[in-house]
Amino acid sequence: MIRPLAAHDRVPLRELLAATASFTIPEIEVAEELIDVVLSRPEQRDYYAFVYSIDGRPAGLLIIGPVPATVGTWHLYWIAVHPARHGTGIATALAA
């Protein structure tokens, strides 16, 4: 199930990002900053975060944001899937 990011996702998402072994510690810290922006400033419109949840636990993360001075163009800032769920279509579902 794809749903908006929630506060209880923060720690499991850090673990997910670390488990991928694709991101450096500084990169994970940047992802956490964006997660914190989405969680602490719901009125902002620069970043949107979605979680693919299985049994209430994050299995995937997507963070996107609109490109300034454009209409309908978006940046994909982060996409990550827990390694135990690779090949299951989670990234495709998040990016759809």
FENDAVEN-V804206 format. One record per pair of residues at least 24 apart in sequence whose C-alpha atoms are under 7 Angstrom apart, sorted by the first residue. I is the first residue (numbers start at 1). GAP is how many residues later the second one is. D is the distance in Angstrom with one decimal. If there is no record, write none. Layout:
<<I | GAP | D> <I | GAP | D>>
This chain:
<<1 | 51 | 5.5> <1 | 52 | 5.3> <1 | 53 | 6.7> <2 | 48 | 6.6> <2 | 49 | 5.6> <2 | 50 | 4.4> <2 | 51 | 6.2> <3 | 47 | 5.6> <3 | 48 | 5.5> <3 | 49 | 6.5> <4 | 45 | 6.1> <4 | 46 | 4.4> <4 | 47 | 6.0> <5 | 44 | 5.5> <5 | 45 | 5.1> <5 | 46 | 5.6> <6 | 33 | 7.0> <7 | 32 | 6.4> <9 | 49 | 6.8> <12 | 46 | 6.6> <13 | 45 | 6.6> <16 | 66 | 5.4> <17 | 63 | 6.7> <19 | 63 | 6.6> <19 | 64 | 6.8> <20 | 62 | 6.1> <20 | 63 | 5.7> <52 | 38 | 7.0> <59 | 26 | 6.9> <60 | 30 | 6.6> <62 | 32 | 6.4>>
